[in-house]
Amino acid sequence: MKTVKALAAIVVVLPTLAFAQANTPGIDQRQVNQERRIDQGIASGSLTPREANRLERGQQHVDNMENRAKADGTVTRQERNRIQHAQNVQGDRIYRQKHDRQHDYNHDGRMDRPRQR
């Protein structure tokens, strides 16, 4: 009898947890895309290790905002707008850091010197 009650409780709670995790697919996909952009910048050398660490911390901040918004099971319109704004800011930062002419092409952890003319 106890196992039946426990099983019934699991059957009721599990879909609720799955729904709470799956209610922000657009935000989740954008997080994945931005992390991919950071990884590509590291691989190509267009991001220095310091820039990459700073951008990763920013992504973690956005992820923490999303987790706090999901904690009660619903993400309100205001929470969603704040998260999207934070993602916009992070996207702009990623772009600026990748295009600021600071490079680490040889992946030695130090910024490469610009060419002397």
C-alpha positions as CSV (number, residue, x, y, z in Angstrom):
1,M,0.0,0.0,0.0
2,K,2.9,2.3,0.8
3,T,4.5,1.7,-2.5
4,V,1.3,2.5,-4.3
5,K,1.0,5.8,-2.6
6,A,4.6,6.6,-3.2
7,L,4.2,5.7,-6.9
8,A,1.1,7.8,-7.1
9,A,3.0,10.7,-5.6
10,I,5.8,10.3,-8.1
11,V,3.4,10.1,-11.0
12,V,1.8,13.4,-9.9
13,V,5.0,15.3,-9.1
14,L,7.2,14.2,-12.0
15,P,5.2,15.9,-14.8
16,T,4.9,19.0,-12.7
17,L,8.7,19.2,-12.4
18,A,9.1,18.5,-16.1
19,F,6.7,21.3,-16.9
20,A,8.5,23.8,-14.6
21,Q,11.8,23.0,-16.4
22,A,10.4,23.2,-19.9
23,N,8.5,26.5,-19.9
24,T,11.3,28.6,-21.3
25,P,12.5,26.9,-24.5
26,G,13.4,30.2,-26.2
27,I,15.5,31.4,-23.3
28,D,17.2,28.1,-23.1
29,Q,18.0,27.9,-26.8
30,R,19.4,31.4,-26.7
31,Q,21.6,30.5,-23.8
32,V,23.0,27.6,-25.8
33,N,23.6,29.8,-28.8
34,Q,25.5,32.4,-26.8
35,E,27.6,29.8,-25.0
36,R,28.4,28.4,-28.5
37,R,29.5,31.8,-29.6
38,I,31.8,32.1,-26.6
39,D,33.3,28.7,-27.3
40,Q,33.8,29.5,-30.9
41,G,35.6,32.8,-29.9
42,I,37.9,30.8,-27.6
43,A,38.7,28.2,-30.3
44,S,39.4,30.9,-33.0
45,G,41.5,33.0,-30.6
46,S,39.3,36.1,-31.0
47,L,38.6,36.0,-27.3
48,T,41.4,36.1,-24.7
49,P,41.1,33.9,-21.7
50,R,40.2,36.9,-19.5
51,E,37.5,38.0,-21.9
52,A,36.1,34.5,-22.1
53,N,36.0,34.1,-18.3
54,R,34.2,37.4,-17.9
55,L,31.6,36.4,-20.6
56,E,31.1,33.0,-18.9
57,R,30.4,34.7,-15.6
58,G,27.8,36.9,-17.4
59,Q,26.2,33.8,-18.9
60,Q,26.1,32.3,-15.4
61,H,24.4,35.4,-14.1
62,V,21.6,35.0,-16.7
63,D,21.3,31.3,-15.9
64,N,20.9,32.2,-12.2
65,M,18.2,34.7,-13.1
66,E,16.4,32.0,-15.1
67,N,16.7,29.5,-12.2
68,R,15.3,32.0,-9.7
69,A,12.4,32.8,-12.1
70,K,11.6,29.1,-12.5
71,A,11.8,28.3,-8.8
72,D,8.1,28.9,-8.2
73,G,7.1,26.9,-11.3
74,T,6.0,29.9,-13.4
75,V,7.9,32.5,-15.2
76,T,6.0,35.8,-15.3
77,R,6.1,38.2,-18.2
78,Q,8.2,40.6,-16.2
79,E,10.7,37.9,-15.3
80,R,10.8,36.8,-18.9
81,N,11.4,40.4,-20.0
82,R,14.2,40.9,-17.5
83,I,15.9,37.7,-18.6
84,Q,15.6,38.6,-22.3
85,H,17.1,42.0,-21.5
86,A,20.0,40.4,-19.7
87,Q,20.5,38.1,-22.7
88,N,20.5,41.1,-25.0
89,V,23.2,42.8,-22.9
90,Q,25.2,39.6,-22.9
91,G,24.9,39.2,-26.7
92,D,26.2,42.7,-27.2
93,R,29.1,42.0,-24.9
94,I,30.0,38.8,-26.7
95,Y,29.9,40.7,-30.0
96,R,32.1,43.6,-28.7
97,Q,34.7,41.3,-27.1
98,K,35.0,39.1,-30.2
99,H,35.5,42.1,-32.5
100,D,37.7,44.3,-30.3
101,R,41.0,43.3,-32.0
102,Q,42.4,41.7,-28.9
103,H,43.4,38.2,-29.8
104,D,45.0,35.0,-28.5
105,Y,45.6,33.2,-31.7
106,N,48.5,31.0,-30.3
107,H,46.4,30.1,-27.2
108,D,49.2,30.8,-24.8
109,G,46.9,32.7,-22.3
110,R,48.3,36.1,-23.2
111,M,47.0,38.7,-25.6
112,D,48.9,38.7,-28.9
113,R,50.7,41.9,-29.8
114,P,49.5,43.9,-32.8
115,R,51.7,43.7,-35.8
116,Q,54.3,46.4,-36.2
117,R,54.2,48.3,-39.4
